[in-house]
Amino acid sequence: MIHNAYAYITRKKVRTGILFLILMVILISLYECLSILSYNAQLERSLYYASHSSIVVKKKDGSEFEHTSFENSVYEYEFVSKLKEAKVVSIKQGVTLDSLPKEYKNVVSVIGTNNTSKNVLFRSGVFTLTSGKNIDSKDRNSILIHSDLAKKNHLKVGDTIVLNSHTYTIKGIFVGKKHETYTGLSSDLSENTMFVDYNSLDTKMVTKLTIDSNRLKQVQSLYPSSEYVVSKDKNAYQSSLESIQSMNHMIQILSCSIIVCGLVVLSLVLVLWLRDRIHEIGIMLSIGKSKVEIIIQFIFELVFISIPSGIILCAYSVIKHNALCFTLSYGLLMSIIIVSVLIASLMIMIKKPREILSKLS
């Protein structure tokens, strides 16, 4: 069977070339889909671990409260401030209020924190620092501003900016767009969001406390449940996780489509070519070969044809340290080959050997 299979594919070079291309396209498509799913699974595990490694403390009514000192804790205090000697980014679309009092014009949203790198907007990738450095616990009178605000006012890292009567030095510039709720104030925009160091606020009050700890019950015991919400920071990466899950769903649908299309195309091609091989099949039956042996030979033919593309892709997967995806994709290809051959061979399996031999005449 093996010898006959090899002899056939070396003799029929055109058919072998066509089948090689079909099998290669199926194999590469499956490999790419599985690689994306594998990468997304690793990313999802990392995000899940990160989102369950910290605890968030907030007041139920969203008001401020005095923080308790914890090791590796991040303080956040949110407020609205008036921008002096500079202009905010204007609202292009959405609700605008023409009759705003003077004190509510040219205002920005400010988040005071002792570590911007651990802020949910930066951790989840909504905001990304493009120049400068993050704010940490050692900073004083430092600020991070949005790139659009910096461009509008011709500001750069090292320049100063005034909020109310307080002067800050720009330590970093970031880009990104957060979820916005329009109330008519300029502070609604992501472009008018700023981060300042917590030390310069001269307060012990916070609106949000994030603690790097897994001891949820211990932290909950310090804050009465009637006033506070103490929970795992599961929402930190929720949008990212949802995006990954949506992509996984699309890739899974695409993978199933590739398998189905591969089965259909390969089966149709094999059906057409097996009709041309009815004479060969009849001869093999006449010399005593069984239907099962003939079908196994057809399977071996396709397996041999798939080997070159398998070797190339295997070498590529080893370089990319992704051998598991290759193994799975090649295994799926073998399944497609077997099922396609069985479908195409129905005409042999259904008919009696005498009927097939009678066609030789």
C-alpha positions in Angstrom: 0.0 0.0 0.0 2.7 2.4 1.0 4.8 1.6 -2.2 1.7 2.0 -4.4 0.8 5.3 -2.7 4.3 6.7 -3.2 4.4 5.5 -6.8 1.1 7.2 -7.6 2.0 10.7 -6.3 5.3 10.7 -8.0 3.7 9.6 -11.3 0.8 12.1 -11.2 2.8 15.3 -10.6 0.0 17.8 -11.5 -2.6 16.3 -9.3 0.0 16.0 -6.5 0.9 19.7 -6.9 -2.8 20.7 -6.7 -3.4 18.6 -3.6 -0.2 19.9 -2.0 -1.4 23.5 -2.4 -4.9 22.6 -1.0 -3.4 20.8 2.0 -0.8 23.5 2.6 -3.4 26.3 2.7 -5.6 24.3 5.1 -2.6 23.5 7.4 -1.3 27.1 7.5 -4.7 28.5 8.1 -5.4 26.1 11.0 -1.9 26.8 12.5 -2.4 30.6 12.4 -5.9 30.3 14.1 -4.5 28.0 16.8 -1.5 30.3 17.3 -3.8 33.3 17.9 -6.0 31.3 20.3 -2.9 30.1 22.2 -1.5 33.7 22.5 -4.9 35.0 23.6 -5.1 32.2 26.2 -1.7 33.2 27.7 -2.7 36.8 27.7 -6.1 36.0 29.3 -4.4 34.0 32.1 -2.0 36.9 32.8 -4.8 39.4 32.9 -6.9 37.2 35.1 -4.0 36.8 37.6 -3.3 40.5 37.6 -7.0 41.4 38.1 -7.2 39.1 41.1 -4.0 40.2 42.8 -5.2 43.5 44.2 -8.1 44.8 46.4 -10.0 48.0 45.8 -11.6 50.0 48.6 -14.3 52.6 47.8 -17.2 54.3 49.6 -20.6 53.2 48.5 -21.6 56.8 47.8 -18.4 57.5 46.0 -17.3 60.1 48.5 -13.8 60.6 49.9 -12.5 58.9 53.0 -9.3 58.9 55.1 -7.0 56.1 54.0 -5.3 53.4 56.1 -1.6 52.8 55.5 -0.9 49.5 53.8 2.3 48.1 52.3 2.2 48.3 48.4 -1.0 50.4 48.4 -2.0 53.0 45.8 -3.9 56.1 46.8 -6.2 57.9 44.4 -8.0 61.2 44.9 -10.2 62.5 42.1 -11.3 66.1 41.7 -12.0 68.8 39.2 -9.6 71.8 38.9 -9.4 75.0 36.8 -6.6 75.1 34.3 -4.7 78.4 34.3 -2.5 79.9 31.6 -3.5 77.2 29.2 -6.5 76.1 27.2 -8.4 72.8 27.5 -9.3 70.6 24.5 -12.7 71.6 23.3 -15.7 69.2 23.1 -16.3 68.5 19.4 -19.4 66.3 19.9 -21.8 65.7 22.8 -23.5 67.9 25.3 -22.2 71.5 25.7 -23.5 74.1 28.2 -23.4 77.6 26.9 -24.5 79.2 30.2 -21.8 77.7 32.4 -20.5 79.8 35.3 -17.0 81.1 34.9 -15.6 78.8 37.5 -16.8 75.7 35.5 -15.1 76.8 32.3 -11.7 75.5 31.3 -11.7 72.8 33.9 -9.8 69.5 33.9 -10.3 66.2 35.7 -7.4 65.5 38.1 -6.4 62.2 39.7 -4.0 62.5 42.5 -2.0 59.2 43.0 1.2 57.9 44.4 1.7 55.5 41.5 0.3 56.1 38.0 1.7 52.8 36.6 -0.8 50.9 38.8 -3.8 53.1 37.9 -6.5 51.1 36.2 -6.3 53.3 33.1 -2.6 52.6 32.6 -2.7 49.0 33.7 -5.5 48.1 31.2 -3.8 49.9 28.4 -6.4 52.6 28.0 -3.8 55.2 28.6 -0.2 54.7 27.4 2.8 56.8 28.4 4.6 58.0 25.3 7.2 60.3 26.8 8.6 61.0 30.3 8.1 58.8 33.3 5.3 57.6 35.6 4.5 59.3 38.9 5.7 57.5 41.9 5.6 58.0 45.7 8.8 60.1 45.7 7.4 62.8 43.4 6.2 66.2 44.4 4.6 68.8 42.2 4.7 66.4 39.2 1.9 65.9 36.6 1.1 63.7 33.6 -1.0 65.3 30.8 -2.6 64.1 27.6 -0.7 64.5 24.3 -3.6 66.4 22.7 -3.6 69.0 25.5 0.2 69.2 25.3 0.0 69.8 21.5 -2.7 72.5 21.8 -0.7 74.4 24.4 2.8 73.6 22.9 3.9 71.8 26.1 6.5 69.2 26.6 8.1 67.2 29.4 9.8 69.6 31.8 7.5 72.5 31.2 5.2 73.8 34.0 1.4 74.0 34.1 -0.9 75.7 36.7 -4.0 74.1 38.3 -5.9 76.7 40.3 -2.9 78.3 42.0 -0.6 75.3 42.2 2.3 74.9 39.7 3.2 71.5 38.5 6.1 70.2 36.4 5.2 67.9 33.5 6.8 64.6 34.2 5.2 62.6 31.4 2.8 62.7 28.4 0.3 59.9 27.6 -2.2 59.0 24.9 -5.5 57.1 24.9 -9.2 57.4 25.1 -11.2 56.3 28.2 -15.0 55.7 28.5 -16.5 59.2 28.6 -19.8 60.4 30.1 -20.7 63.9 28.9 -22.1 66.4 31.4 -21.2 69.5 29.4 -17.9 70.1 31.3 -14.5 70.1 29.6 -13.3 67.8 32.3 -15.4 65.0 30.7 -12.9 64.4 28.0 -9.9 62.0 28.1 -7.8 64.8 26.7 -8.5 66.9 29.7 -7.6 64.2 32.2 -4.5 64.7 34.3 -2.6 62.8 37.0 -0.7 64.6 39.8 1.4 63.2 42.6 -0.5 62.5 45.8 2.1 64.2 48.0 1.4 67.6 46.5 -2.2 67.4 47.5 -1.4 67.6 51.2 -4.3 65.4 52.2 -4.9 62.0 53.7 -8.2 61.7 52.0 -8.8 59.3 49.0 -11.7 58.4 46.7 -10.1 55.0 45.9 -7.6 52.8 47.7 -5.9 49.9 45.8 -4.0 47.4 47.8 -1.7 44.7 46.3 -2.9 41.8 48.4 -4.9 38.6 48.2 -6.1 38.9 51.8 -9.6 40.1 51.0 -11.2 39.2 54.4 -8.5 40.9 56.4 -9.0 44.1 54.5 -12.8 43.8 54.7 -12.6 43.6 58.5 -11.1 47.1 58.6 -13.9 48.8 56.7 -17.6 48.5 57.7 -19.6 46.9 54.9 -22.4 49.4 55.6 -20.3 52.3 54.2 -17.6 50.7 52.1 -17.2 48.4 49.1 -14.1 46.2 49.4 -13.6 43.8 46.5 -11.1 42.2 44.2 -10.1 44.6 41.4 -11.8 42.4 38.7 -12.8 45.4 36.6 -9.2 46.5 36.0 -8.9 44.5 32.9 -12.5 43.8 32.1 -12.6 45.6 28.8 -9.3 43.9 27.7 -10.7 40.5 28.7 -13.9 41.1 26.9 -12.0 42.1 23.8 -9.9 38.9 24.0 -13.0 36.7 24.5 -14.7 38.4 21.5 -11.6 37.7 19.3 -11.4 34.1 20.5 -15.1 33.6 19.5 -14.4 35.0 16.0 -11.2 32.8 15.6 -13.1 29.7 16.8 -15.8 30.4 14.2 -13.1 31.0 11.6 -11.3 27.7 12.5 -14.6 25.7 12.2 -15.2 27.4 8.8 -11.7 26.4 7.6 -12.2 22.8 8.7 -15.6 22.6 7.0 -14.4 24.3 3.8 -11.3 22.0 3.8 -13.5 19.0 4.1 -15.8 20.1 1.3 -13.1 21.2 -1.2 -10.9 18.2 -0.5 -13.8 15.8 -0.8 -15.1 17.2 -4.1 -11.6 17.1 -5.6 -11.1 13.5 -4.5 -14.6 12.4 -5.7 -13.8 13.8 -9.2 -10.4 12.1 -9.3 -11.6 8.8 -7.9 -14.0 8.5 -10.8 -11.0 8.7 -13.1 -9.3 6.0 -11.1 -12.2 3.5 -11.3 -10.2 1.4 -13.7 -7.2 1.3 -11.3 -9.6 0.4 -8.4 -11.1 -2.4 -10.4 -7.7 -3.9 -11.2 -6.7 -3.8 -7.5 -10.0 -5.5 -6.5 -9.4 -8.2 -9.2 -6.0 -9.1 -7.8 -7.5 -9.6 -4.3 -7.1 -6.3 -2.6 -9.9 -5.3 -0.2 -11.8 -2.0 -0.2 -10.2 -1.1 3.2 -6.7 -1.6 1.7 -7.6 0.7 -1.2 -8.9 3.4 1.0 -5.9 3.2 3.3 -3.7 3.6 0.2 -5.6 6.8 -0.7 -5.1 8.1 2.8 -1.3 7.4 2.6 -1.2 9.3 -0.7 -2.5 12.5 0.9 -0.4 12.0 4.0 2.8 11.8 1.8 1.7 14.9 -0.1 1.2 16.8 3.2 4.6 15.9 4.6 6.7 18.7 2.8 4.4 21.4 4.1 4.4 19.8 7.5 8.2 19.8 7.7 8.3 23.5 6.7 5.7 24.5 9.2 7.2 22.3 11.9 10.6 24.1 11.5 8.8 27.5 11.7 6.9 26.5 14.8 10.1 25.3 16.5 11.7 28.7 15.8 8.6 30.4 17.2 8.5 28.0 20.2 5.0 27.0 19.2 5.3 23.3 18.6 2.0 22.5 20.3 0.0 24.5 17.8 1.7 22.7 14.9 0.9 19.3 16.5 -2.7 20.3 16.9 -3.0 21.8 13.4 -1.3 18.8 11.7 -3.5 16.5 13.7 -6.6 18.3 12.5 -5.3 18.1 8.9 -4.9 14.3 9.3 -8.5 14.1 10.5 -9.7 16.2 7.5 -7.7 13.9 5.2 -9.2 10.7 6.7 -12.8 12.1 6.6 -12.5 13.4 3.1 -11.1 10.1 1.8 -14.0 8.2 3.5 -16.6 10.6 2.0 -15.0 10.4 -1.5 -14.8 6.6 -1.2 -18.5 6.1 -0.6 -18.9 5.1 -4.2 -16.4 2.2 -3.6 -17.8 1.2 -0.2 -21.4 1.1 -1.4 -20.9 -0.8 -4.6 -20.1 -4.5 -4.7 -16.7 -5.5 -6.2 -18.6 -7.2 -9.1 -20.3 -3.9 -10.0 -17.0 -2.1 -10.0 -15.3 -4.8 -12.0 -18.1 -4.8 -14.5 -17.3 -1.2 -15.4 -13.9 -2.3 -16.7 -15.5 -3.7 -19.7 
